[in-house]
Amino acid sequence: MNPERQFDFLQGNWDARCRVPSEKGWEEASGLLTASRTLDGLVSIEHFEGIYHGGAHKGFGLRVFNRETQEWEHTWTDTLAPGNLHVWKGAFRNGKIDLFGGWTDGAGRHVL
């Protein structure tokens, strides 16, 4: 399979569950994820709308296969932190993908 097409399965409209950590463990809320492709199918675009930490939340992501590094790069921004553009990178191995990214949170702690 062409690596640039590995996320084709994600295209369409999906009922989504947003799972976030809380003081009581994990909290889940429903949402809607819409994914499509653009630029001759080389870029995946996703929109998310749902509940996050108890409030309305919208997010926007781009997913692109980097031919030089042979990794997927997934960028994300949302209504909670519209000035922050988070980036995760990873590759499909053994039928799964792990995406990793890091940033500093509001308290100055490094988050992986």
Rosetta constraint file for C-alpha pairs under 8 A:
AtomPair CA 1 CA 5 HARMONIC 7.26 0.50
AtomPair CA 1 CA 6 HARMONIC 7.36 0.50
AtomPair CA 2 CA 6 HARMONIC 7.05 0.50
AtomPair CA 3 CA 65 HARMONIC 7.28 0.50
AtomPair CA 4 CA 42 HARMONIC 6.29 0.50
AtomPair CA 4 CA 64 HARMONIC 7.54 0.50
AtomPair CA 4 CA 65 HARMONIC 5.50 0.50
AtomPair CA 5 CA 41 HARMONIC 7.82 0.50
AtomPair CA 5 CA 42 HARMONIC 7.59 0.50
AtomPair CA 7 CA 11 HARMONIC 7.73 0.50
AtomPair CA 7 CA 44 HARMONIC 7.71 0.50
AtomPair CA 10 CA 35 HARMONIC 6.21 0.50
AtomPair CA 10 CA 36 HARMONIC 7.88 0.50
AtomPair CA 11 CA 34 HARMONIC 7.19 0.50
AtomPair CA 11 CA 35 HARMONIC 4.63 0.50
AtomPair CA 11 CA 36 HARMONIC 5.00 0.50
AtomPair CA 11 CA 37 HARMONIC 7.31 0.50
AtomPair CA 12 CA 34 HARMONIC 5.65 0.50
AtomPair CA 12 CA 35 HARMONIC 5.31 0.50
AtomPair CA 12 CA 36 HARMONIC 6.41 0.50
AtomPair CA 13 CA 32 HARMONIC 7.06 0.50
AtomPair CA 13 CA 33 HARMONIC 5.84 0.50
AtomPair CA 13 CA 34 HARMONIC 4.47 0.50
AtomPair CA 13 CA 35 HARMONIC 6.61 0.50
AtomPair CA 14 CA 32 HARMONIC 5.71 0.50
AtomPair CA 14 CA 33 HARMONIC 5.07 0.50
AtomPair CA 14 CA 34 HARMONIC 6.24 0.50
AtomPair CA 15 CA 30 HARMONIC 7.23 0.50
AtomPair CA 15 CA 31 HARMONIC 6.07 0.50
AtomPair CA 15 CA 32 HARMONIC 4.88 0.50
AtomPair CA 15 CA 33 HARMONIC 6.43 0.50
AtomPair CA 16 CA 30 HARMONIC 5.78 0.50
AtomPair CA 16 CA 31 HARMONIC 4.89 0.50
AtomPair CA 16 CA 32 HARMONIC 5.27 0.50
AtomPair CA 16 CA 33 HARMONIC 6.06 0.50
AtomPair CA 17 CA 28 HARMONIC 6.24 0.50
AtomPair CA 17 CA 29 HARMONIC 5.61 0.50
AtomPair CA 17 CA 30 HARMONIC 4.71 0.50
AtomPair CA 17 CA 31 HARMONIC 5.93 0.50
AtomPair CA 18 CA 28 HARMONIC 5.48 0.50
AtomPair CA 18 CA 29 HARMONIC 5.32 0.50
AtomPair CA 18 CA 30 HARMONIC 6.14 0.50
AtomPair CA 18 CA 31 HARMONIC 6.77 0.50
AtomPair CA 18 CA 50 HARMONIC 7.57 0.50
AtomPair CA 18 CA 51 HARMONIC 7.24 0.50
AtomPair CA 18 CA 52 HARMONIC 6.67 0.50
AtomPair CA 19 CA 26 HARMONIC 6.55 0.50
AtomPair CA 19 CA 27 HARMONIC 5.72 0.50
AtomPair CA 19 CA 28 HARMONIC 4.48 0.50
AtomPair CA 19 CA 29 HARMONIC 6.77 0.50
AtomPair CA 20 CA 26 HARMONIC 5.65 0.50
AtomPair CA 20 CA 27 HARMONIC 5.44 0.50
AtomPair CA 20 CA 28 HARMONIC 6.49 0.50
AtomPair CA 20 CA 52 HARMONIC 7.47 0.50
AtomPair CA 20 CA 53 HARMONIC 7.14 0.50
AtomPair CA 21 CA 25 HARMONIC 5.84 0.50
AtomPair CA 21 CA 26 HARMONIC 4.54 0.50
AtomPair CA 21 CA 27 HARMONIC 6.23 0.50
AtomPair CA 22 CA 26 HARMONIC 5.60 0.50
AtomPair CA 22 CA 27 HARMONIC 6.43 0.50
AtomPair CA 27 CA 53 HARMONIC 7.87 0.50
AtomPair CA 29 CA 50 HARMONIC 7.36 0.50
AtomPair CA 29 CA 51 HARMONIC 5.70 0.50
AtomPair CA 29 CA 52 HARMONIC 6.90 0.50
AtomPair CA 30 CA 50 HARMONIC 5.93 0.50
AtomPair CA 30 CA 51 HARMONIC 6.38 0.50
AtomPair CA 31 CA 48 HARMONIC 6.99 0.50
AtomPair CA 31 CA 49 HARMONIC 5.48 0.50
AtomPair CA 31 CA 50 HARMONIC 3.78 0.50
AtomPair CA 31 CA 51 HARMONIC 6.39 0.50
AtomPair CA 32 CA 48 HARMONIC 5.68 0.50
AtomPair CA 32 CA 49 HARMONIC 5.38 0.50
AtomPair CA 32 CA 50 HARMONIC 6.23 0.50
AtomPair CA 33 CA 46 HARMONIC 6.80 0.50
AtomPair CA 33 CA 47 HARMONIC 5.71 0.50
AtomPair CA 33 CA 48 HARMONIC 4.52 0.50
AtomPair CA 33 CA 49 HARMONIC 6.71 0.50
AtomPair CA 34 CA 46 HARMONIC 5.51 0.50
AtomPair CA 34 CA 47 HARMONIC 5.26 0.50
AtomPair CA 34 CA 48 HARMONIC 6.53 0.50
AtomPair CA 35 CA 44 HARMONIC 6.79 0.50
AtomPair CA 35 CA 45 HARMONIC 5.55 0.50
AtomPair CA 35 CA 46 HARMONIC 4.30 0.50
AtomPair CA 35 CA 47 HARMONIC 6.56 0.50
AtomPair CA 36 CA 44 HARMONIC 5.72 0.50
AtomPair CA 36 CA 45 HARMONIC 5.36 0.50
AtomPair CA 36 CA 46 HARMONIC 6.55 0.50
AtomPair CA 37 CA 41 HARMONIC 5.01 0.50
AtomPair CA 37 CA 42 HARMONIC 6.90 0.50
AtomPair CA 37 CA 43 HARMONIC 5.50 0.50
AtomPair CA 37 CA 44 HARMONIC 4.44 0.50
AtomPair CA 37 CA 45 HARMONIC 5.93 0.50
AtomPair CA 38 CA 42 HARMONIC 6.40 0.50
AtomPair CA 38 CA 43 HARMONIC 5.33 0.50
AtomPair CA 38 CA 44 HARMONIC 6.45 0.50
AtomPair CA 38 CA 45 HARMONIC 7.32 0.50
AtomPair CA 39 CA 43 HARMONIC 6.03 0.50
AtomPair CA 42 CA 64 HARMONIC 6.63 0.50
AtomPair CA 42 CA 65 HARMONIC 7.52 0.50
AtomPair CA 43 CA 62 HARMONIC 6.80 0.50
AtomPair CA 43 CA 63 HARMONIC 5.88 0.50
AtomPair CA 43 CA 64 HARMONIC 5.09 0.50
AtomPair CA 43 CA 65 HARMONIC 7.80 0.50
AtomPair CA 44 CA 62 HARMONIC 5.62 0.50
AtomPair CA 44 CA 63 HARMONIC 4.93 0.50
AtomPair CA 44 CA 64 HARMONIC 6.50 0.50
AtomPair CA 45 CA 60 HARMONIC 7.53 0.50
AtomPair CA 45 CA 61 HARMONIC 5.83 0.50
AtomPair CA 45 CA 62 HARMONIC 4.79 0.50
AtomPair CA 45 CA 63 HARMONIC 6.53 0.50
AtomPair CA 46 CA 60 HARMONIC 5.74 0.50
AtomPair CA 46 CA 61 HARMONIC 5.05 0.50
AtomPair CA 46 CA 62 HARMONIC 6.43 0.50
AtomPair CA 47 CA 58 HARMONIC 7.35 0.50
AtomPair CA 47 CA 59 HARMONIC 5.70 0.50
AtomPair CA 47 CA 60 HARMONIC 4.73 0.50
AtomPair CA 47 CA 61 HARMONIC 6.53 0.50
AtomPair CA 48 CA 57 HARMONIC 7.83 0.50
AtomPair CA 48 CA 58 HARMONIC 5.46 0.50
AtomPair CA 48 CA 59 HARMONIC 4.92 0.50
AtomPair CA 48 CA 60 HARMONIC 6.44 0.50
AtomPair CA 49 CA 56 HARMONIC 7.52 0.50
AtomPair CA 49 CA 57 HARMONIC 5.69 0.50
AtomPair CA 49 CA 58 HARMONIC 4.49 0.50
AtomPair CA 49 CA 59 HARMONIC 6.55 0.50
AtomPair CA 50 CA 56 HARMONIC 5.86 0.50
AtomPair CA 50 CA 57 HARMONIC 5.32 0.50
AtomPair CA 50 CA 58 HARMONIC 6.61 0.50
AtomPair CA 51 CA 55 HARMONIC 5.20 0.50
AtomPair CA 51 CA 56 HARMONIC 4.76 0.50
AtomPair CA 51 CA 57 HARMONIC 5.48 0.50
AtomPair CA 52 CA 56 HARMONIC 6.41 0.50
AtomPair CA 52 CA 57 HARMONIC 5.83 0.50
AtomPair CA 57 CA 78 HARMONIC 7.34 0.50
AtomPair CA 57 CA 79 HARMONIC 6.11 0.50
AtomPair CA 57 CA 80 HARMONIC 7.09 0.50
AtomPair CA 58 CA 78 HARMONIC 5.59 0.50
AtomPair CA 58 CA 79 HARMONIC 5.52 0.50
AtomPair CA 59 CA 76 HARMONIC 7.09 0.50
AtomPair CA 59 CA 77 HARMONIC 5.78 0.50
AtomPair CA 59 CA 78 HARMONIC 3.96 0.50
AtomPair CA 59 CA 79 HARMONIC 6.38 0.50
AtomPair CA 60 CA 76 HARMONIC 5.77 0.50
AtomPair CA 60 CA 77 HARMONIC 5.56 0.50
AtomPair CA 60 CA 78 HARMONIC 6.04 0.50
AtomPair CA 61 CA 74 HARMONIC 6.84 0.50
AtomPair CA 61 CA 75 HARMONIC 5.38 0.50
AtomPair CA 61 CA 76 HARMONIC 4.37 0.50
AtomPair CA 61 CA 77 HARMONIC 6.56 0.50
AtomPair CA 62 CA 74 HARMONIC 5.68 0.50
AtomPair CA 62 CA 75 HARMONIC 5.29 0.50
AtomPair CA 62 CA 76 HARMONIC 6.76 0.50
AtomPair CA 63 CA 72 HARMONIC 6.86 0.50
AtomPair CA 63 CA 73 HARMONIC 5.71 0.50
AtomPair CA 63 CA 74 HARMONIC 4.34 0.50
AtomPair CA 63 CA 75 HARMONIC 6.47 0.50
AtomPair CA 64 CA 72 HARMONIC 5.72 0.50
AtomPair CA 64 CA 73 HARMONIC 5.42 0.50
AtomPair CA 64 CA 74 HARMONIC 6.56 0.50
AtomPair CA 65 CA 70 HARMONIC 6.88 0.50
AtomPair CA 65 CA 71 HARMONIC 5.86 0.50
AtomPair CA 65 CA 72 HARMONIC 4.41 0.50
AtomPair CA 65 CA 73 HARMONIC 6.25 0.50
AtomPair CA 66 CA 70 HARMONIC 5.50 0.50
AtomPair CA 66 CA 71 HARMONIC 5.43 0.50
AtomPair CA 66 CA 72 HARMONIC 5.96 0.50
AtomPair CA 66 CA 73 HARMONIC 6.84 0.50
AtomPair CA 67 CA 71 HARMONIC 7.27 0.50
AtomPair CA 70 CA 91 HARMONIC 7.15 0.50
AtomPair CA 71 CA 89 HARMONIC 6.33 0.50
AtomPair CA 71 CA 90 HARMONIC 5.22 0.50
AtomPair CA 71 CA 91 HARMONIC 4.88 0.50
AtomPair CA 72 CA 89 HARMONIC 5.45 0.50
AtomPair CA 72 CA 90 HARMONIC 5.29 0.50
AtomPair CA 72 CA 91 HARMONIC 5.80 0.50
AtomPair CA 72 CA 99 HARMONIC 7.96 0.50
AtomPair CA 73 CA 87 HARMONIC 6.70 0.50
AtomPair CA 73 CA 88 HARMONIC 5.73 0.50
AtomPair CA 73 CA 89 HARMONIC 4.59 0.50
AtomPair CA 73 CA 90 HARMONIC 6.87 0.50
AtomPair CA 74 CA 87 HARMONIC 5.56 0.50
AtomPair CA 74 CA 88 HARMONIC 5.10 0.50
AtomPair CA 74 CA 89 HARMONIC 6.33 0.50
AtomPair CA 75 CA 85 HARMONIC 6.36 0.50
AtomPair CA 75 CA 86 HARMONIC 5.46 0.50
AtomPair CA 75 CA 87 HARMONIC 4.43 0.50
AtomPair CA 75 CA 88 HARMONIC 6.45 0.50
AtomPair CA 76 CA 85 HARMONIC 5.56 0.50
AtomPair CA 76 CA 86 HARMONIC 5.13 0.50
AtomPair CA 76 CA 87 HARMONIC 6.52 0.50
AtomPair CA 77 CA 81 HARMONIC 6.73 0.50
AtomPair CA 77 CA 82 HARMONIC 5.59 0.50
AtomPair CA 77 CA 83 HARMONIC 7.42 0.50
AtomPair CA 77 CA 84 HARMONIC 6.08 0.50
AtomPair CA 77 CA 85 HARMONIC 5.07 0.50
AtomPair CA 77 CA 86 HARMONIC 6.49 0.50
AtomPair CA 78 CA 82 HARMONIC 5.12 0.50
AtomPair CA 86 CA 101 HARMONIC 7.33 0.50
AtomPair CA 86 CA 102 HARMONIC 7.85 0.50
AtomPair CA 86 CA 103 HARMONIC 7.47 0.50
AtomPair CA 87 CA 101 HARMONIC 5.77 0.50
AtomPair CA 87 CA 102 HARMONIC 7.74 0.50
AtomPair CA 88 CA 99 HARMONIC 5.37 0.50
AtomPair CA 88 CA 100 HARMONIC 4.82 0.50
AtomPair CA 88 CA 101 HARMONIC 4.26 0.50
AtomPair CA 88 CA 102 HARMONIC 7.72 0.50
AtomPair CA 89 CA 99 HARMONIC 4.95 0.50
AtomPair CA 89 CA 100 HARMONIC 5.31 0.50
AtomPair CA 89 CA 101 HARMONIC 6.48 0.50
AtomPair CA 90 CA 97 HARMONIC 6.57 0.50
AtomPair CA 90 CA 98 HARMONIC 5.60 0.50
AtomPair CA 90 CA 99 HARMONIC 4.41 0.50
AtomPair CA 90 CA 100 HARMONIC 6.33 0.50
AtomPair CA 91 CA 97 HARMONIC 5.57 0.50
AtomPair CA 91 CA 98 HARMONIC 6.68 0.50
AtomPair CA 91 CA 99 HARMONIC 7.30 0.50
AtomPair CA 92 CA 96 HARMONIC 5.27 0.50
AtomPair CA 92 CA 97 HARMONIC 4.29 0.50
AtomPair CA 92 CA 98 HARMONIC 7.24 0.50
AtomPair CA 93 CA 97 HARMONIC 6.17 0.50
AtomPair CA 100 CA 112 HARMONIC 7.00 0.50
AtomPair CA 101 CA 112 HARMONIC 5.73 0.50
AtomPair CA 102 CA 110 HARMONIC 6.91 0.50
AtomPair CA 102 CA 111 HARMONIC 5.40 0.50
AtomPair CA 102 CA 112 HARMONIC 4.38 0.50
AtomPair CA 103 CA 110 HARMONIC 5.74 0.50
AtomPair CA 103 CA 111 HARMONIC 5.38 0.50
AtomPair CA 103 CA 112 HARMONIC 6.82 0.50
AtomPair CA 104 CA 108 HARMONIC 5.53 0.50
AtomPair CA 104 CA 109 HARMONIC 5.34 0.50
AtomPair CA 104 CA 110 HARMONIC 4.48 0.50
AtomPair CA 104 CA 111 HARMONIC 5.83 0.50
AtomPair CA 105 CA 109 HARMONIC 5.42 0.50
AtomPair CA 105 CA 110 HARMONIC 6.43 0.50
AtomPair CA 105 CA 111 HARMONIC 6.62 0.50
